[in-house]
């Protein structure tokens, strides 16, 4: 089938079908001992999750009681935001774009610089940050113990009088781990494919002509945005941006970026909901992001190898319709159930 004829007859749902089948094979290879959905048990009871949820939305966490986690991480934007930089407790702009929160249970790195590898260690980082919430652990614990409702709620959850920092970490982590996004168009399509017979899938694929170029591009994306449900969160990379804001030093056995920094590869889940993009919010649209990877990557001394061919920045050479296919695929990772789930909303 010629390219012009293909452009007229191509259906996005069919592209998703073949991409889903192909990526399923990739995930099976990368995770041979896992099911497609690799969430482990949260291990937290409902009461602790609800208590963590209450704290997430409560400005009591900040120094002047004006900023909550939800001030930056808004549910309608997949627990991110749509501004380049949010503002902290004293009105100052934060240093990085707000990263989305979902499916954190399988992330290996946290924060843009990837400096923390345990979710529990992230809880007090924004609370103590002088620009974000400007509080101290001691002051927060004192406020919680003196509040009219938190002592009773923590006692019901833990069976002990008094609130300490470990309890705060436990309930906040319980809520954050509960933020599972599992019903995007792509995920539901994948589920339908898993239920189909291998014979049926083979027959369907044999009846269609699909652009191998698009499959190859998405395979390239998967090298960094890996993970069978998170599509990111497990690697630190340099994507060749012309300036850096990271702090994470690469291990000695890995190549450093020009400034000696790496960034966490973010999840692509619900990516269409939380522009602008990158750690500094420099790209306003998904189209801008795709064009960057298509033609804008600059040769950096320590550009990640996945983005180089023969020592030069990769060029995808996508035409306008092919770029639209990639953007449409990214939009298919949107989970409207996640952003409307009342269990994740403000109590």
C-alpha positions, 0 to 999 in steps of 0.5 A: 500500500502506498504512503498516500493511500495509507494516509487516507485509510489509516485509522488511529484505533488500528495504530493503537492495536498494533502498537499495543501488540508490539509494546506488549511483546517489549514489556514481556521481554523486559519483565519476564517474571511479571504480569502486565500490571506490576503494581504490588500491594499498597499494604496500607489500610483505608484509614491511613490512606484517607488520613494521608489524603486529608494531609495532602490537601491541607495547607497546615503543611506550610509555614504560613498555612497557605500552601498544600501539596494540591496547590501544585499537584492538582488532580484535574492535571494528573496531579501536576499543573499547567503553569511553567513554575508554581509559587511557594508559600511566600509567592516566590517561583519554584525552581522546576516544573511540577512533576505528575504523581501517579503509579509511584509504587513502581518508580525507582527515582523521585524528584526531577534530579532523581536524588531520592530512591524511596518515596518516604524520603520525599515527604518532608523535602517540599515541606522543609524547602525554603521556597516551597512550603518553608516549614520545619518538621518540628513545627509541623508536628507541633501544629498537628498535635495541637489541631482539633482533629488530627490527634484523634484521627492518628490515634484511630489509625495507629492506636497511640497518643501523639503524632510523630514524623514517622506517622506523617510519612506513613500516611502520606506514602499510603495515599501517594501509592494509592494514586494508580492510573490504570484506565487510559485508552491505551491500557484498556486497548491493551487489556482487550488484546491480552484477552484475544486469541493469538490467532485472532491477533495475527490475523488482524495484523496480517490484514493491515499495513502499518508504518514501521517508522512509527513503531520504530519511533515508539520503540525508541521512546520506550528505551527511556520511558520504560515500565509496563504501566508507568512509562517512565520513572525508572531511569536518569538520562540526558536528552540534550537540552541546551541548558540544565537545572539538575543536581543529580551527579551521574555514577562514575561508570556512566557518562556525565552531561555537560554540566554533570547532571542527569534528570529523571525520565518522567512518566508519560501517563496522562502526559497530555493533561499537564503541559508545559513540558520538561523540568523547566517547562520550556515546551508548551505543547506535545507538538513542541516536544515531538518536534524537539526529538524529531529535529532539535536535539543538539550534540552534547558531549554526554548526550544519552546514547539512545539519542545518538546515531554514529555519534551524532544527534538522532534525527527522526525525519517525521513528516507532519502526519507522522508527528501527529500520529505520535502526538495522538498516541501520547494522548491515548495515555490519558486516563479520565477516570483517574482525574475524576476519581472521587477517592483521590479528590479533596476530602 
